[in-house]
Amino acid sequence: MSTFKLPSIFIEVDAGVFRKHLPDGTALKAEYSRTTAASLVARKSGLFSVPQIVGFDPHSGVLESERIQDLTTLRQMAAAGDRQVYPALHQAGECLEAVHASLRAENVDLLPLPAFLQPEEERVFLHGDFTFDNVGISLGRLFIYDWSTASMMGHGNYGSRYFDLVWFTGYLFQTAPPRLFWRWNAEKMARVFLAGYRSRYPAFDPATYARLGVCLYPSMTDWWRHFCQGSSSSGSHLRRATFAFWRNVMARRWKVFLLGEARRSPVPPDAHELA
């Protein structure tokens, strides 16, 4: 069995179970409810799978789900230079649109964002922490897991569909591994992912996506900076300085990407040109 800690979360992983300990009972119940609802969407769409919940104890704050064997996350694929990460990213975009189109929940908890950033017509139920760490491939099947809203956004499960898109693409830039500086093409990965989403949602508006991204940019980059401090707190001064420099470079690249998307035609590009 292996264990590791995230802020306010304790996780155990053994042979067949992924066990999450979360003291916030409200957040845990929300994750259980959303995971259950997402499983229905997965079966209905046939596009992806969700790990099955095998245990839930809200009183002790424990949620158990099956551990998917031989799972490779999209991050791991990108880090290994696996070209199959591009079709997988396109598929992830398609799957996210299916989630937005069909996911439902009994409780509606609106994201803490200004109304002009999440107009009524764009509000959907969200994954909430859609990243390339929470999407993986096992035996040719795409899995989506960890259906809990990123802590920066509280308990929100409902809001602009563009939040999940901004969060995923921003994550590609802000959590890029420094050792892969010369070949980490976050821009291409982001474009392929968005192309997958657009293939199922032709009404996708690059300007709306970019506006939300630019508005969230300061708080998201600051949140990631604090979240990643643990990764760079050890080692030499040179190592810490290099890590900080790399993160700043990637933050600027993400902002340039957002501004480029704001000028992009709403006509979706051909996915084969991006792969």
N, C-alpha and C positions, 0 to 999 in steps of 0.2 A: 504494500500500500504506500502511496506517496501523498504528501500533503503540501499545500501552499496557501499563502494568505494574500488577499487583496484588501483594500480599504473596507473595513466593516464586514468582510466576508472571509469565512474559513472553508476551505475546500479539501475534500479527501477523494482520492481516486484509487480504487482497487481493481481487481480483475474484471469485474463486470458492471460496476456501479460508479457513477459520478455523483458524489454527495456534497451538497452545498449547505453550509450553516450560515444563516442570515438572521441577525437579531431583530431586524425590522420586520415584524409580522405582516404589516400591510403590504410591503414590497414583495414578500415571499408569496402571499396569497395571490397577488396580482400576477406574479410570474407563473404560478401554478395554473391560474385561470387562462392566461394568454397562451401558455404552452399547450394546454388541452385544446383550446380553440384552433391554434395553428396546426395541430395534428389533423383536425377535420379538413382544413384548407388543403393540407398536403395530400390527403387521400383523394379529395375531390378533384384537385388539379392534376395530380399525377406527375408534377414537375419536380418535386423534392420530397424529402422525408424529414421527420422531426423525431429525435430520440424519445423513446417511450418513458413516461413517468412510472416508476416502480414503487415509490414511497413518498408520502407527504404527511408531515406532522407539524401543523402550524403552532402548536403549543411549545414545542422544543425548538422550533425554527429550523427544521430540516426538510430539504427537498432532494429526493433521489431520482436519478434518471439513468437509463441504460448507458453504458459506455460503449461507443461505437468502435469496434475493432478495426485496425488498419486504416484509421482516419488520417488523411492529410489535409491540413487547412490550406486555404488559398494563400495565406502568408508563407507557409512552408514551400508551396509550389513556386511562388514568386522568388523566394530567397534562393531556391535551388536552380533557378534559371529554366524551369520547366515551361516549355512553350504552350503546354496544355492549360496553363493558367488563364490564357486569354479566352478560349471557349468557355471555361468554367466561370470567368467573370461575367461574360455575356449571359450565361444561364442564370447566374445569381441575380442579375438585373431583371430578367424575365420573372424569376421566382418572387422577387420583392414586389413586382407589380401585381402578381396573383394574390399575394398577402394583402396588399392595399385594397384590392378589389373585393375580397371576400372575408377578411378577418372581422369578427364581431366580438364584443364583450358586454357583459351586463353593466359594468360600471364605466362611466366615461370620466376620465381625468385629463383635462385639457393641458397641453404643454404650457409652461409659463413663458409664453412669447406674446408680443404685442399682436393685436387683432389684424393689423395690416400685413403681418408676415404669415398669417394663417387664415385666409378668408374662408368663409363657410364652404364654398364650392370645392376647396382643395383639402378639406379635413377628412382624414381616414384613421382607422386604427393602425397603430404602428408596431414595428418590431421594437424599436427604441434603442437598441445597441447593435445595429447592423454593421458589422465590420468583417474584414477578411480573416479575423481570428475566430469568428463565430459562424463561418461557413466552411465546409470541408467536403472532401470526396472520399467515399469508401466503396470499393468494388463497383466503380462506375456510377454510383448514386450520389447525388448532392444532398447534403444534410445542412439544416439550419438549426441552430441551438442557442441557448442562453437568451431566452425571451424576457429579459429584464431591462427596463429603461436605464440608460447611462445615468450614473448618479448625479451628473451635472444638471439633469433635467428633472430631478425629483421623481415623482411617481407617475408622471404623465404617460398616458397610453394612447392619446388621441390628439391629432393636430395636423399640420401641413404635411402632405405626402413628401414634400421636398426635404423635410428634416432627415428622414432616413437616408436620402440620397446625399445630402450634404455631409452627414456624419460618416458615411461609408467612404466617400471620396476624400474628405479631409483626413481621415485616418490613414489612408494610403500614403499621404505626404508626411503627416506628423509623427508616425511611428515607424518610418522607414529605417532599416538597419544601417548605421553609419559605415560599416565595413563594405557595404555594397554600393557606395556612393556613385561609382562610375557606371554602373549598369542598372540602377534602380529607376525604371521608367514609370513613375507614378502617373504622369500625364496620359500615357497610352493606356495604362490599366484603367484609369478613371473614365476615359472616353469609351472604352469597350464596355465597361459596366453600364454607363448611361445609355449606350446604344441598345443594350439588351432591354433596359427598362422602356425605352422609347418604342421598341419593336412591338410592345403590347399596349403602350399608352401613347398614341400619336399626339395627344393634346399636350404632351410634355413641353414646357416653356423654359428654354434655357435662361431667359432673363429673370424669371421668378426664382429658379434654382440659384442663380448667381446672386440675386439680391439677398436671399436668406443666408447664403454662405458668407457674403461680405458683412452682413449685420452680425452674424454669429462669430465671425473670425476672431475678434479680440478675446471674447470669453472662452472660445474653444481652444485657442492656442495657449491661453493662460492656464486653462484646466489641464491640458496635456503636459505643459511644462511642469506643473506641480505633480501630476500623476507619474511622470517619467523620472522625477528627481532621484528616486530610489535606484534606478538603473544606472545612473551616472555618479552616485554618491561615493562609490568606492573607486580605488585606482589612483593613478597619478594626477597631478594638476593638469598635465598635458592632455590626458585622456578625457578629463571632465571638460576642459576647454574645447577639445575637438568635438565632443558630443553636443555641447551647447551651440557651437558654430554650425554644425550639421543641422540641428533642429531649426535654427534660424533661417538657414538657406532653404530648407524644405518648406517652412512657413511662407517664405516669400514666393517660392514656386507655386504653392497652392493658391496664393492670392492672385498671381498672374494667370493661373489657370481659370479661376473664377471670372476674372475680368474678360478673358478670352471667350468664355462660355456666354457672357452677357451679350457679346457681339455676334454669336453664332446663329445661323439660320435655324428656325424651328424644324426645318425639313431634316429628318434623321439620316445620318450617313449610312452607307452600306457597311454592315458589320464585317464583311469579308475584307474590306479595305483597311480595317483597323486591326485585324487579327495578324 
